[in-house]
Amino acid sequence: MEGVDQLGVDDEGNLYWAGKRLEVARTITLNTFQQAIAVIGVLTAVAVALVEWLRFFGYGVR
């Protein structure tokens, strides 16, 4: 493969091509439905964590 000798990694794990640092960035864009599902998922996880925390300290269903 040509040009592979121009590829490098420093001690901190940064990737370099021909002596220039490469930056890799990706953005995720969610539509309204996906955002709603994500919010519901987070709220459900928080509710479950709260119930389990209360059960751990002896409150709630036994």
Order of alpha helices (4+ residues) and beta strands (2+ residues): beta-beta-beta-alpha
